[in-house]
């Protein structure tokens, strides 16, 4: 396999959807990092934050996503799977959902339709 083909292989398990909503990451101890949701899937969400966060960190995340012309909130327990410096905009942070309750899971599924 050539290098270019290897670089283009998609390893995500779920389809992504671009979103533009407010987001907050609540760390253990209660500190809150505010940012913006950039894209999401049934398995996780990508946020733009001004602060760097550690890989593997467990947290709670709350973000807004569009549903039927309104912004709805989704909350979940998640862990940080990547944190990449994104120019002068801060950090792109990938969060993988660890737990969504039934109501948030239903809302997320509706958003992803």
C-alpha positions in Angstrom: 0.0 0.0 0.0 1.4 3.4 -0.9 1.9 6.1 1.7 -0.8 8.3 0.2 -3.4 5.6 0.4 -2.5 4.8 4.0 -3.0 8.5 5.0 -6.5 8.6 3.4 -7.9 5.6 5.3 -10.9 6.5 7.4 -10.7 4.9 10.9 -13.8 6.5 12.4 -16.7 4.2 13.3 -19.5 6.8 12.9 -20.5 9.5 10.4 -19.5 13.0 11.4 -21.8 16.0 11.3 -20.6 19.6 11.3 -22.1 21.7 14.1 -21.6 25.2 15.4 -22.7 25.4 19.0 -21.6 26.4 22.5 -19.8 23.7 24.5 -18.5 23.2 28.0 -16.1 20.6 29.5 -16.5 20.0 33.2 -13.4 18.6 34.8 -13.1 16.6 38.0 -13.0 19.2 40.7 -15.5 21.4 39.0 -13.4 23.6 36.7 -15.3 24.5 33.5 -13.6 25.0 30.1 -15.9 26.8 27.6 -15.6 26.4 23.8 -17.4 25.6 20.6 -18.6 22.3 19.2 -17.2 21.8 15.7 -18.4 18.3 14.7 -20.0 15.3 16.3 -21.0 11.7 15.8 -22.8 9.0 17.7 -19.4 8.2 19.3 -18.0 11.6 20.2 -17.6 15.3 19.6 -14.8 17.6 18.5 -14.5 20.9 20.4 -12.5 24.1 19.9 -11.1 25.1 23.3 -8.7 27.8 24.3 -6.9 25.5 26.8 -5.0 22.3 26.3 -6.3 19.2 28.0 -4.6 15.9 28.8 -5.1 12.8 26.7 -7.2 10.2 28.5 -8.8 12.7 30.8 -12.3 11.8 31.9 -14.8 14.7 32.0 -18.4 15.7 31.5 -19.3 17.5 28.3 -22.3 19.6 27.4 -22.7 20.9 23.9 -25.4 22.4 21.6 -26.5 20.9 18.3 -29.2 21.9 15.8 -32.4 19.9 15.8 -35.5 21.0 13.8 -34.4 24.6 13.6 -33.5 24.9 17.3 -30.3 24.3 19.3 -30.6 21.4 21.8 -28.2 20.5 24.6 -26.6 17.1 24.8 -24.5 16.0 27.8 -22.3 13.0 28.3 -19.4 11.5 30.2 -16.4 11.4 27.9 -12.7 11.0 27.6 -10.1 13.0 25.7 -8.7 11.1 22.7 -6.8 13.9 21.1 -5.8 17.5 21.7 -4.2 19.3 18.8 -3.0 22.9 18.6 -5.1 24.7 16.0 -3.2 27.8 15.0 -4.2 30.9 17.0 -7.7 29.5 17.6 -6.6 27.3 20.5 -7.0 23.5 20.6 -9.1 21.0 18.7 -10.1 18.4 21.3 -11.6 15.1 20.4 -13.9 13.5 23.1 -15.1 10.0 22.9 -18.4 9.3 24.6 -18.1 6.9 27.6 -21.7 7.2 28.8 -24.9 8.9 27.5 -28.1 8.4 29.4 -31.2 7.4 27.5 -32.6 10.9 26.9 -29.3 12.3 25.7 -28.7 9.2 23.5 -32.1 9.8 21.9 -31.5 13.5 21.3 -28.1 12.8 19.8 -29.6 10.1 17.5 -32.3 12.6 16.3 -29.6 15.3 15.7 -27.6 12.8 13.5 -30.6 11.9 11.2 
